[in-house]
Amino acid sequence: MAGPLHRRRDILDAGLARIPADSGKPQVIVDEAFIDFAWAPDSRHVFVLAESETAGHFGLSDIDSTTGRSTILNPDLGAIPIANQPIRGFSFLPGEGFLTSLASARSDIWLLDVIEPPNRWFDRILALFR
């Protein structure tokens, strides 16, 4: 009987491996880097969010943990948010879909063109002689 899915750096540099409960040999399920994952209720499939073929975008794949067969469910879900942790939490809700949280950053650039820089003391002295 296989145990839970773990991210173990001593087994893989990136990816997922199933570690048997009886200390057997780990089974590598995903050997590539990914953003997040969620188990399907049947405990056979793993849903993976990973970078898509379009640079800076992410997609959704389904991986059969017994055969290793990967199926792309959505090749482009949009741009990966620019953040330290772009996606927090990823859960599969049977009959509903997926639940996750995407980072959102807002910023504005303001240009102030009505403010004149203050005069230096030397400019004020020269102004007296004009």
C-alpha positions as CSV (number, residue, x, y, z in Angstrom):
1,M,0.0,0.0,0.0
2,A,1.4,3.3,-1.0
3,G,1.6,6.2,1.4
4,P,0.9,9.9,0.9
5,L,2.4,12.0,-1.8
6,H,5.5,14.0,-0.7
7,R,7.9,16.6,-2.1
8,R,11.2,15.1,-1.0
9,R,14.4,16.9,-2.0
10,D,16.5,13.8,-1.2
11,I,14.6,11.8,-3.8
12,L,13.9,14.4,-6.5
13,D,15.2,17.9,-7.3
14,A,11.7,18.8,-8.5
15,G,8.5,16.9,-8.9
16,L,6.4,14.4,-6.9
17,A,7.0,10.9,-5.6
18,R,4.8,8.5,-3.7
19,I,6.6,7.1,-0.7
20,P,5.4,3.5,0.3
21,A,4.3,3.1,3.9
22,D,6.5,0.0,4.2
23,S,9.7,1.9,3.4
24,G,9.9,0.5,-0.2
25,K,11.2,2.2,-3.2
26,P,9.6,5.6,-4.0
27,Q,7.5,5.9,-7.1
28,V,8.2,9.0,-9.1
29,I,4.9,10.4,-10.4
30,V,6.0,13.8,-11.7
31,D,9.7,14.5,-12.4
32,E,9.3,18.1,-13.5
33,A,8.8,21.4,-11.6
34,F,5.2,22.4,-11.0
35,I,3.3,25.1,-9.2
36,D,0.8,23.1,-7.1
37,F,-1.1,19.8,-7.1
38,A,-4.3,18.2,-5.8
39,W,-5.4,14.6,-5.5
40,A,-8.6,13.4,-7.2
41,P,-11.0,11.6,-4.9
42,D,-10.2,8.2,-6.5
43,S,-6.6,8.6,-5.2
44,R,-5.3,7.5,-8.6
45,H,-5.1,10.8,-10.4
46,V,-3.2,13.9,-9.5
47,F,-4.2,17.3,-10.9
48,V,-1.1,19.5,-11.5
49,L,-0.7,23.2,-12.1
50,A,2.5,23.8,-14.1
51,E,4.0,26.3,-16.5
52,S,2.5,25.9,-19.9
53,E,4.2,26.1,-23.3
54,T,3.5,29.8,-23.4
55,A,6.2,31.4,-21.3
56,G,4.9,33.0,-18.1
57,H,1.5,31.2,-18.3
58,F,0.2,28.1,-16.4
59,G,-1.9,25.1,-17.4
60,L,-3.8,22.2,-15.8
61,S,-2.9,18.6,-16.3
62,D,-4.2,15.3,-15.0
63,I,-1.6,12.6,-14.2
64,D,-2.5,9.0,-13.6
65,S,-0.3,8.0,-10.7
66,T,-0.2,4.3,-11.6
67,T,0.7,4.6,-15.3
68,G,2.3,8.0,-15.4
69,R,0.1,9.0,-18.3
70,S,-0.4,12.8,-18.4
71,T,-3.5,14.5,-20.0
72,I,-3.6,18.3,-20.5
73,L,-7.0,19.5,-19.3
74,N,-6.4,23.2,-20.0
75,P,-3.2,24.3,-21.8
76,D,-3.4,28.0,-20.8
77,L,-5.2,29.2,-17.7
78,G,-3.6,32.6,-18.0
79,A,-0.5,34.5,-16.8
80,I,1.3,33.3,-13.7
81,P,1.0,36.2,-11.1
82,I,4.3,37.9,-10.3
83,A,4.7,37.1,-6.6
84,N,6.9,35.0,-4.3
85,Q,4.0,32.5,-4.0
86,P,1.8,33.1,-7.0
87,I,-0.8,30.4,-6.1
88,R,-1.8,29.5,-2.6
89,G,-3.7,26.3,-2.0
90,F,-5.2,24.1,-4.7
91,S,-8.1,21.8,-4.1
92,F,-10.3,19.6,-6.3
93,L,-14.0,19.9,-5.4
94,P,-15.9,16.9,-7.0
95,G,-18.8,18.0,-9.1
96,E,-17.7,21.7,-8.7
97,G,-14.2,22.2,-10.0
98,F,-11.1,23.6,-8.4
99,L,-10.5,26.0,-5.6
100,T,-7.4,28.1,-5.4
101,S,-6.1,31.6,-4.6
102,L,-4.1,33.7,-7.0
103,A,-1.8,36.5,-5.9
104,S,-2.7,40.0,-7.1
105,A,-0.4,43.0,-7.0
106,R,-1.4,46.5,-7.8
107,S,0.9,49.5,-8.3
108,D,0.6,52.9,-9.7
109,I,3.1,55.4,-11.2
110,W,2.4,59.0,-10.4
111,L,4.0,61.9,-12.4
112,L,4.0,65.2,-10.6
113,D,4.7,68.0,-13.0
114,V,3.4,71.0,-11.2
115,I,5.9,71.1,-8.4
116,E,9.0,73.3,-9.0
117,P,12.2,72.4,-7.2
118,P,13.1,74.8,-4.4
119,N,15.7,77.4,-5.2
120,R,19.2,77.0,-3.9
121,W,20.6,79.8,-1.7
122,F,22.9,80.9,-4.4
123,D,20.0,81.3,-6.9
124,R,18.2,83.5,-4.3
125,I,21.2,85.8,-3.9
126,L,21.5,86.2,-7.7
127,A,17.8,87.0,-7.9
128,L,18.4,90.1,-5.7
129,F,20.8,91.6,-8.4
130,R,18.5,91.1,-11.3
